[in-house]
Each structure stands twice: as structure tokens, then as C-alpha cells.
Amino acid sequence: RDNPEDGTDLSEKVLIAAAEDEARRIAEMNRLNVSKENINQDADKKRKAEDAKETDHTTTSETTTTTAPKKRSRRRKSKVNLDDLTPEERQRREQQRQMQKEAVERRAAGLVDLNRHPLNSERRRANRRKPGRGALIAMRKKEEMAERGRFNAVGYQ
């Protein structure tokens, strides 16, 4: 079984050759997958470019400019006629408007009443400022990476 030329076992050579063949096969599959992805991305870009050309408008007779895709128009709440509301609802809305004006004035003056819950609009605004799930994960990863770097040469903190 031993090969007298280099002193290695024939079964080891067979295993090494099989592993190299497997590595070549996987590398070729990866190359094909990457080329397919590139082709798909190119096709998507072409499709998007064609869609953009269809929505483009000419600004002058000699030049064409590309414009962004159409923006969706926001649905706006219709104006409510206060005369159609019940007296209780009208009073509630007027009181809410007054509270909102007072809150704006307090914010402008820098006063914050700690005993009173903020208006819903303030609470919603605060929620929009909170980082989302993806941002929280990214911050956690960044902290872990920073902690890993806080070791001295011996490996202790």
C-alpha cells in the first residue's frame, strides 16, 4: 500500500484527489450561481429602466429628462363640517385643539409638566424616534464587537 516514491499511502492520495474534485465542483457551482444572479440583476435593471422611460416626460422638444417614478398621492382626511357633529363631539374636538395649542406653547417655552401624560401626537412622535428592530440588532452587534476589543495582550479585561 505504501508508495515508495514519496512515502504516502495510496488511500490518502485517493481521498485527497476526491476532495479536490469536490472542491472544484462546488467552486464551479458557485461561479454559475453568481453569474445567474448577475444576469437576473441586469434584467431587473433593464426592466426598471424601461418602466422609467415609459413614465418619462419631455421638458422641451429637443431634450428628454428622466423623472422619478410617480409618487403615490396620500389619502387625506376629508374636512368635517362642525355643524354636522353632535354638541359633545364638537366640544371634545375644540378642547383637544386647545390642548394641542397649549402643548405647543409649553414645548416652545421649554416647560414640561411631569404629572400629566403627553398628548398622543407627542407619544407617537417619540415612538418614531425609537430605533427599529434592525437598528437595535446592529447596535447590539457593534457593542459586542467593541467589547471583544477591550482585552489586553494577555487576554484579560
NUTORMI-835098 format. One record per residue: residue number from 1; residue in three letters; x, y, z of N, C-alpha, C in turn. Coordinates in nm, 4 decimals, padded with zeros to 6 digits. Atoms other than C-alpha are relative to their C-alpha. Layout:
<atoms>
ATOM  num  residuo       npx       npy       npz      capx      capy      capz       cpx       cpy       cpz
ATOM  NUM      ALA         X         Y         Z         X         Y         Z         X         Y         Z
...
</atoms>
This chain:
<atoms>
ATOM  num  residuo       npx       npy       npz      capx      capy      capz       cpx       cpy       cpz
ATOM    1      ARG   00.0819  -00.1194   00.0000   00.0000   00.0000   00.0000   00.0863   00.1257   00.0000
ATOM    2      ASP  -00.0850  -00.1184  -00.0054   00.2824   00.2439   00.0678   00.0633   00.0244  -00.1358
ATOM    3      ASN  -00.0644  -00.0405   00.1236   00.4180   00.4347  -00.2281   00.1462   00.0272   00.0321
ATOM    4      PRO  -00.1399  -00.0176  -00.0358   00.7963   00.4034  -00.2207   00.0568   00.1340  -00.0446
ATOM    5      GLU  -00.0555  -00.1250   00.0515   00.8450   00.7297  -00.4140  -00.0074   00.1126   00.1027
ATOM    6      ASP   00.0107  -00.1135  -00.0920   00.7093   00.9798  -00.1608  -00.0439  -00.0423   00.1403
ATOM    7      GLY   00.0296   00.0499  -00.1339   00.6155   00.7652   00.1381  -00.1426   00.0238   00.0468
ATOM    8      THR   00.1387  -00.0217  -00.0410   00.2389   00.8376   00.1340  -00.0833  -00.1206  -00.0362
ATOM    9      ASP   00.0916   00.1105   00.0215  -00.0399   00.5858   00.1481  -00.0859   00.0295  -00.1224
ATOM   10      LEU   00.0808  -00.0196   00.1208  -00.2365   00.5339  -00.1783  -00.1412   00.0442   00.0352
ATOM   11      SER   00.1362  -00.0382  -00.0378  -00.5706   00.5652   00.0044  -00.0064   00.1490   00.0354
ATOM   12      GLU  -00.0039  -00.1434  -00.0300  -00.4655   00.9112   00.1263  -00.0031   00.0808  -00.1290
ATOM   13      LYS  -00.0012  -00.0698   00.1287  -00.3919   01.0153  -00.2326  -00.1380  -00.0020  -00.0639
ATOM   14      VAL   00.1334   00.0117   00.0574  -00.7311   00.8884  -00.3428  -00.0950   00.0966   00.0705
ATOM   15      LEU   00.0856  -00.0906  -00.0762  -00.9023   01.0827  -00.0638   00.0289   00.1462  -00.0343
ATOM   16      ILE  -00.0378  -00.1372   00.0342  -00.7098   01.3992  -00.1456  -00.0526   00.0358  -00.1387
ATOM   17      ALA   00.0488  -00.0251   00.1359  -00.7961   01.3678  -00.5148  -00.1518   00.0182  -00.0002
ATOM   18      ALA   00.1457  -00.0123  -00.0073  -01.1651   01.3165  -00.4297  -00.0396   00.1351   00.0606
ATOM   19      ALA   00.0306  -00.1286  -00.0635  -01.1635   01.6220  -00.2023   00.0249   00.1157  -00.0963
ATOM   20      GLU  -00.0280  -00.1051   00.0975  -01.0012   01.8340  -00.4736  -00.1074   00.0059  -00.1075
ATOM   21      ASP   00.1072   00.0037   00.1000  -01.2622   01.7183  -00.7272  -00.1271   00.0639   00.0556
ATOM   22      GLU   00.1196  -00.0568  -00.0643  -01.5415   01.8070  -00.4831   00.0130   00.1520   00.0120
ATOM   23      ALA  -00.0224  -00.1440  -00.0131  -01.3882   02.1500  -00.4217  -00.0156   00.0693  -00.1353
ATOM   24      ARG   00.0145  -00.0574   00.1342  -01.3662   02.2159  -00.7980  -00.1472   00.0062  -00.0409
ATOM   25      ARG   00.1426   00.0057   00.0356  -01.7290   02.1087  -00.8438  -00.0786   00.1098   00.0732
ATOM   26      ILE   00.0705  -00.1024  -00.0777  -01.8519   02.3391  -00.5648   00.0365   00.1400  -00.0499
ATOM   27      ALA  -00.0425  -00.1303   00.0504  -01.6436   02.6302  -00.6965  -00.0701   00.0315  -00.1321
ATOM   28      GLU   00.0663  -00.0203   00.1284  -01.7941   02.5833  -01.0424  -00.1485   00.0330   00.0217
ATOM   29      MET   00.1403  -00.0294  -00.0309  -02.1471   02.5748  -00.8963  -00.0155   00.1428   00.0517
ATOM   30      ASN   00.0054  -00.1365  -00.0527  -02.0751   02.8974  -00.7055   00.0159   00.1024  -00.1122
ATOM   31      ARG  -00.0183  -00.0910   00.1129  -01.9475   03.0654  -01.0231  -00.1268   00.0099  -00.0827
ATOM   32      LEU   00.1237  -00.0008   00.0773  -02.2643   02.9627  -01.2083  -00.1093   00.0774   00.0733
ATOM   33      ASN   00.1020  -00.0709  -00.0779  -02.4860   03.0914  -00.9259   00.0229   00.1504  -00.0037
ATOM   34      VAL  -00.0315  -00.1427   00.0036  -02.3075   03.4259  -00.9205  -00.0331   00.0576  -00.1366
ATOM   35      SER   00.0292  -00.0517   00.1341  -02.3363   03.4629  -01.2961  -00.1510   00.0072  -00.0231
ATOM   36      LYS   00.1459  -00.0048   00.0127  -02.7097   03.3777  -01.2793  -00.0563   00.1204   00.0744
ATOM   37      GLU   00.0471  -00.1159  -00.0770  -02.7595   03.6407  -01.0074   00.0299   00.1290  -00.0744
ATOM   38      ASN  -00.0353  -00.1206   00.0757  -02.5756   03.8992  -01.2163  -00.0932   00.0188  -00.1189
ATOM   39      ILE   00.0913  -00.0069   00.1151  -02.7923   03.8161  -01.5178  -00.1374   00.0466   00.0463
ATOM   40      ASN   00.1305  -00.0397  -00.0520  -03.1076   03.8474  -01.3053  -00.0005   00.1472   00.0398
ATOM   41      GLN  -00.0077  -00.1401  -00.0394  -02.9922   04.1816  -01.1635   00.0019   00.0898  -00.1230
ATOM   42      ASP  -00.0038  -00.0788   00.1230  -02.9126   04.3100  -01.5132  -00.1391   00.0080  -00.0630
ATOM   43      ALA   00.1343   00.0019   00.0573  -03.2565   04.2037  -01.6332  -00.0933   00.0906   00.0809
ATOM   44      ASP   00.0820  -00.0871  -00.0839  -03.4189   04.3804  -01.3348   00.0297   00.1464  -00.0287
ATOM   45      LYS  -00.0374  -00.1388   00.0294  -03.2224   04.6987  -01.4078  -00.0586   00.0444  -00.1336
ATOM   46      LYS   00.0550  -00.0345   00.1309  -03.3276   04.6881  -01.7724  -00.1503   00.0221   00.0084
ATOM   47      ARG   00.1443  -00.0100  -00.0143  -03.6890   04.6311  -01.6755  -00.0376   00.1315   00.0685
ATOM   48      LYS   00.0276  -00.1244  -00.0704  -03.6805   04.9237  -01.4306   00.0265   00.1201  -00.0901
ATOM   49      ALA  -00.0321  -00.1095   00.0906  -03.5154   05.1455  -01.6916  -00.1112   00.0163  -00.1044
ATOM   50      GLU   00.1087  -00.0083   00.0969  -03.7874   05.0579  -01.9427  -00.1247   00.0595   00.0633
ATOM   51      ASP   00.1159  -00.0555  -00.0692  -04.0570   05.1329  -01.6866   00.0165   00.1495   00.0211
ATOM   52      ALA  -00.0254  -00.1419  -00.0223  -03.8929   05.4659  -01.6087  -00.0151   00.0774  -00.1307
ATOM   53      LYS   00.0127  -00.0676   00.1294  -03.8769   05.5520  -01.9802  -00.1460   00.0199  -00.0361
ATOM   54      GLU   00.1420  -00.0112   00.0317  -04.2495   05.4865  -02.0131  -00.0649   00.1153   00.0761
ATOM   55      THR   00.0609  -00.1071  -00.0793  -04.3256   05.7363  -01.7352   00.0687   00.1333  -00.0200
ATOM   56      ASP  -00.0720  -00.1253   00.0233  -04.0748   05.9995  -01.8566  -00.0829   00.0941  -00.0857
ATOM   57      HIS   00.0658  -00.1021   00.0806  -04.1999   06.3252  -01.9995   00.1082   00.0896  -00.0576
ATOM   58      THR  -00.0989  -00.0894   00.0597  -04.0177   06.5583  -02.2368  -00.0254   00.1405   00.0499
ATOM   59      THR   00.0139  -00.1367  -00.0483  -03.9483   06.9033  -02.0970   00.0062   00.0982  -00.1158
ATOM   60      THR  -00.0043  -00.0822   00.1217  -03.8513   07.0554  -02.4309  -00.0036  -00.0944  -00.1187
ATOM   61      SER   00.0117   00.0844   00.1185  -03.8766   06.9326  -02.7855   00.1304  -00.0728  -00.0314
ATOM   62      GLU  -00.1273   00.0618   00.0379  -03.5056   06.8517  -02.8127   00.0625  -00.0862   00.1092
ATOM   63      THR  -00.0624   00.0785  -00.1069  -03.4162   06.7073  -02.4697  -00.1049  -00.0761   00.0783
ATOM   64      THR   00.0868   00.0803  -00.0858  -03.5668   06.4358  -02.2576   00.0678  -00.0144   00.1355
ATOM   65      THR  -00.0568   00.0177  -00.1336  -03.5165   06.4207  -01.8835  -00.0704  -00.1164   00.0658
ATOM   66      THR   00.0601   00.1116  -00.0710  -03.5714   06.1219  -01.6658  -00.0572   00.0529   00.1301
ATOM   67      THR   00.0651  -00.0424  -00.1237  -03.8127   06.1740  -01.3812  -00.0163  -00.1209   00.0900
ATOM   68      ALA   00.0199   00.1078  -00.0964  -03.8663   05.9727  -01.0688  -00.1358  -00.0641  -00.0264
ATOM   69      PRO   00.1303   00.0637   00.0167  -04.1486   05.7199  -01.0667  -00.1087   00.0809   00.0705
ATOM   70      LYS   00.1097  -00.0767  -00.0561  -04.4901   05.8595  -00.9842  -00.0090  -00.0229   00.1508
ATOM   71      LYS   00.0198   00.0103  -00.1436  -04.5382   05.9357  -00.6197  -00.1461  -00.0323   00.0251
ATOM   72      ARG   00.1384   00.0309  -00.0341  -04.8452   05.7897  -00.4624  -00.0584   00.1187   00.0736
ATOM   73      SER   00.0640  -00.1111  -00.0693  -05.0862   06.0552  -00.3566  -00.0557  -00.0517   00.1321
ATOM   74      ARG   00.0476   00.0398  -00.1323  -05.1697   06.0429   00.0104  -00.1491   00.0219   00.0095
ATOM   75      ARG   00.1414  -00.0196  -00.0261  -05.5254   05.9920   00.1110  -00.0114   00.0954   00.1172
ATOM   76      ARG   00.0156  -00.0990  -00.1047  -05.6236   06.2912   00.3137  -00.1377  -00.0136   00.0608
ATOM   77      LYS   00.1297   00.0030  -00.0664  -05.8963   06.3058   00.5685  -00.0847   00.1131  -00.0547
ATOM   78      SER   00.0880  -00.1041   00.0502  -06.1943   06.4932   00.4441  -00.0319   00.0969   00.1139
ATOM   79      LYS   00.0347  -00.1013  -00.0988  -06.2810   06.8160   00.6208  -00.1366  -00.0323   00.0570
ATOM   80      VAL   00.1257   00.0310  -00.0663  -06.5539   06.7639   00.8746  -00.0730   00.1306   00.0277
ATOM   81      ASN   00.0822  -00.1164  -00.0290  -06.8332   07.0117   00.8960  -00.0390  -00.0064   00.1470
ATOM   82      LEU   00.0268   00.0024  -00.1442  -06.8545   07.1025   01.2653  -00.1483   00.0110   00.0316
ATOM   83      ASP   00.1438  -00.0132  -00.0243  -07.2234   07.1861   01.2310  -00.0712  -00.1352  -00.0034
ATOM   84      ASP   00.0622   00.1316   00.0111  -07.2974   06.8221   01.1450   00.0279  -00.0878   00.1222
ATOM   85      LEU  -00.0368   00.0817  -00.1157  -07.1378   06.6921   01.4665  -00.0952   00.0249   00.1164
ATOM   86      THR   00.0786  -00.0187  -00.1216  -07.3119   06.6397   01.7956   00.0698   00.1049   00.0866
ATOM   87      PRO  -00.0627  -00.1026  -00.0847  -07.2525   06.9134   02.0523   00.1130  -00.0550   00.0870
ATOM   88      GLU  -00.1051   00.0593  -00.0833  -07.0497   06.6763   02.2723   00.1280  -00.0219  -00.0808
ATOM   89      GLU  -00.1168   00.0267   00.0848  -06.8218   06.5751   01.9846   00.0679   00.1303  -00.0405
ATOM   90      ARG  -00.0568  -00.1289   00.0370  -06.7759   06.9373   01.8754   00.0788   00.0587   00.1170
ATOM   91      GLN  -00.0696  -00.0520  -00.1178  -06.6840   07.0386   02.2308   00.1288  -00.0780   00.0262
ATOM   92      ARG  -00.1192   00.0828  -00.0218  -06.4413   06.7456   02.2610   00.1109   00.0388  -00.0969
ATOM   93      ARG  -00.1000  -00.0370   00.1011  -06.2659   06.8425   01.9366   00.0597   00.1377   00.0275
ATOM   94      GLU  -00.0513  -00.1333  -00.0313  -06.2395   07.2080   02.0336   00.0927  -00.0043   00.1206
ATOM   95      GLN  -00.0856   00.0141  -00.1183  -06.0991   07.1100   02.3716   00.1341  -00.0639  -00.0378
ATOM   96      GLN  -00.1240   00.0663   00.0443  -05.8448   06.8805   02.2008   00.0899   00.0983  -00.0748
ATOM   97      ARG  -00.0787  -00.1010   00.0718  -05.7355   07.1629   01.9676   00.0648   00.0972   00.0980
ATOM   98      GLN  -00.0539  -00.0922  -00.0994  -05.6924   07.3926   02.2672   00.1156  -00.0649   00.0754
ATOM   99      MET  -00.1073   00.0716  -00.0702  -05.4846   07.1282   02.4469   00.1246  -00.0091  -00.0878
ATOM  100      GLN  -00.1145   00.0080   00.0905  -05.2648   07.0888   02.1390   00.0714   00.1344  -00.0090
ATOM  101      LYS  -00.0621  -00.1328   00.0033  -05.2069   07.4653   02.1212   00.0794   00.0254   00.1271
ATOM  102      GLU  -00.0701  -00.0184  -00.1273  -05.1144   07.4726   02.4898   00.1282  -00.0833   00.0041
ATOM  103      ALA  -00.1186   00.0862   00.0007  -04.8752   07.1817   02.4414   00.1099   00.0604  -00.0872
ATOM  104      VAL  -00.0984  -00.0646   00.0870  -04.7043   07.3658   02.1537   00.0652   00.1165   00.0728
ATOM  105      GLU  -00.0550  -00.1134  -00.0749  -04.6660   07.6744   02.3717   00.0940  -00.0466   00.1105
ATOM  106      ARG  -00.0859   00.0535  -00.1070  -04.5255   07.4683   02.6608   00.1324  -00.0505  -00.0572
ATOM  107      ARG  -00.1235   00.0491   00.0606  -04.2759   07.2991   02.4314   00.0895   00.1148  -00.0423
ATOM  108      ALA  -00.0779  -00.1156   00.0441  -04.1696   07.6345   02.2890   00.0645   00.0701   00.1192
ATOM  109      ALA  -00.0535  -00.0647  -00.1199  -04.1214   07.7707   02.6419   00.0966  -00.0907   00.0750
ATOM  110      GLY  -00.0900   00.0945  -00.0664  -03.9305   07.4579   02.7468  -00.0572  -00.0555   00.1286
ATOM  111      LEU   00.0646   00.0518  -00.1217  -04.1811   07.3674   03.0196  -00.0562  -00.1381  -00.0261
ATOM  112      VAL   00.0559   00.1340   00.0122  -04.2765   07.0057   03.0781  -00.0700  -00.0320   00.1301
ATOM  113      ASP   00.0764   00.0363  -00.1193  -04.5494   06.9022   03.3201   00.0196  -00.1485   00.0244
ATOM  114      LEU  -00.0322   00.1406  -00.0272  -04.4308   06.5774   03.4807  -00.1206  -00.0795   00.0465
ATOM  115      ASN   00.1162   00.0720  -00.0538  -04.7703   06.4937   03.6313  -00.1000  -00.0373  -00.1078
ATOM  116      ARG   00.0999   00.0184   00.1034  -04.9561   06.4908   03.3007   00.0555  -00.0851  -00.1131
ATOM  117      HIS  -00.0418   00.0836   00.1125  -04.9389   06.2310   03.0275   00.0040   00.0850  -00.1256
ATOM  118      PRO  -00.0075  -00.0820   00.1223  -04.8231   06.3821   02.6951  -00.1125  -00.0362  -00.0963
ATOM  119      LEU   00.1022   00.0253   00.1016  -05.0603   06.4103   02.4069   00.0383  -00.1198  -00.0846
ATOM  120      ASN  -00.0267   00.1158   00.0851  -05.0940   06.1139   02.1746   00.0986   00.0339  -00.1098
ATOM  121      SER  -00.0889  -00.0365   00.1102  -04.9178   06.3056   01.8994   00.1449   00.0018   00.0473
ATOM  122      GLU  -00.1363   00.0002  -00.0541  -04.6135   06.3553   02.1232   00.0490  -00.1424   00.0203
ATOM  123      ARG  -00.0394   00.1391  -00.0247  -04.6119   05.9886   02.2183   00.0329  -00.0692  -00.1315
ATOM  124      ARG  -00.0276   00.0606   00.1300  -04.6335   05.8836   01.8539   00.1310   00.0518  -00.0571
ATOM  125      ARG  -00.1243  -00.0579   00.0515  -04.3533   06.1226   01.7631   00.1190  -00.0647   00.0701
ATOM  126      ALA  -00.1075   00.0648  -00.0746  -04.1403   05.9699   02.0395   00.0225  -00.1418  -00.0508
ATOM  127      ASN  -00.0138   00.1369   00.0505  -04.2115   05.6209   01.9062   00.0695  -00.0015  -00.1350
ATOM  128      ARG  -00.0673  -00.0040   00.1292  -04.0979   05.7259   01.5597   00.1493   00.0210   00.0161
ATOM  129      ARG  -00.1417  -00.0243  -00.0217  -03.7672   05.8363   01.7066   00.0718  -00.1215   00.0545
ATOM  130      LYS  -00.0632   00.1206  -00.0538  -03.7070   05.4954   01.8650   00.0613  -00.0797  -00.1148
ATOM  131      PRO  -00.0592   00.0816   00.1066  -03.4706   05.2722   01.6682  -00.0847  -00.1237  -00.0265
ATOM  132      GLY   00.0761   00.1181   00.0378  -03.6353   04.9903   01.4804   00.0726  -00.1277   00.0382
ATOM  133      ARG  -00.0557   00.1298  -00.0371  -03.5666   04.6191   01.5210   00.1378  -00.0208  -00.0624
ATOM  134      GLY  -00.1285   00.0169   00.0678  -03.2869   04.6151   01.2634   00.1082   00.0865   00.0610
ATOM  135      ALA  -00.0980  -00.0898  -00.0601  -03.1171   04.9155   01.4206   00.0438  -00.0506   00.1370
ATOM  136      LEU  -00.0353   00.0544  -00.1316  -03.1325   04.7535   01.7651   00.0982  -00.1159  -00.0138
ATOM  137      ILE  -00.0907   00.1129   00.0223  -02.9670   04.4390   01.6299   00.1374   00.0507  -00.0390
ATOM  138      ALA  -00.1285  -00.0551   00.0442  -02.6965   04.6447   01.4582   00.0752   00.0632   00.1167
ATOM  139      MET  -00.0654  -00.0623  -00.1156  -02.6275   04.8425   01.7770   00.0540  -00.1068   00.0944
ATOM  140      ARG  -00.0449   00.1078  -00.0884  -02.6057   04.5205   01.9793   00.1262  -00.0654  -00.0559
ATOM  141      LYS  -00.1192   00.0583   00.0621  -02.3564   04.3748   01.7285   00.1207   00.0901   00.0177
ATOM  142      LYS  -00.1092  -00.0951  -00.0124  -02.1493   04.6917   01.7393   00.0553   00.0001   00.1424
ATOM  143      GLU  -00.0447   00.0039  -00.1393  -02.1387   04.6792   02.1205   00.0802  -00.1265   00.0275
ATOM  144      GLU  -00.0720   00.1260  -00.0216  -02.0335   04.3129   02.1172   00.1386   00.0064  -00.0626
ATOM  145      MET  -00.1303  -00.0115   00.0656  -01.7556   04.3900   01.8695   00.0921   00.0908   00.0814
ATOM  146      ALA  -00.0809  -00.0919  -00.0804  -01.6373   04.6783   02.0893   00.0476  -00.0700   00.1267
ATOM  147      GLU  -00.0389   00.0715  -00.1217  -01.6378   04.4541   02.3975   00.1105  -00.1006  -00.0280
ATOM  148      ARG  -00.1046   00.0976   00.0342  -01.4266   04.1944   02.2193   00.1361   00.0675  -00.0093
ATOM  149      GLY  -00.1257  -00.0712   00.0160  -01.1633   04.4603   02.1582   00.0545   00.0563   00.1305
ATOM  150      ARG  -00.0436  -00.0572  -00.1271  -01.1335   04.5536   02.5282   00.0842  -00.0981   00.0820
ATOM  151      PHE  -00.0868   00.0951  -00.0699  -00.8819   04.2827   02.6166   00.1434   00.0454  -00.0144
ATOM  152      ASN  -00.1420  -00.0330   00.0115  -00.5171   04.3378   02.6936   00.0732  -00.1141  -00.0680
ATOM  153      ALA  -00.0777   00.0975   00.0758  -00.2358   04.1327   02.5405  -00.0106  -00.1394   00.0595
ATOM  154      VAL   00.0076   00.1316  -00.0639  -00.2747   03.8504   02.7949  -00.1368  -00.0634  -00.0209
ATOM  155      GLY   00.1326   00.0543   00.0241  -00.6452   03.8150   02.7199  -00.0969   00.0300   00.1110
ATOM  156      TYR   00.0909  -00.0368  -00.1073  -00.7930   03.9600   03.0389  -00.0450   00.1431  -00.0180
ATOM  157      GLN   00.0521  -00.1372   00.0095  -01.0058   04.2685   03.0671   00.0677   00.0905   00.0979
</atoms>
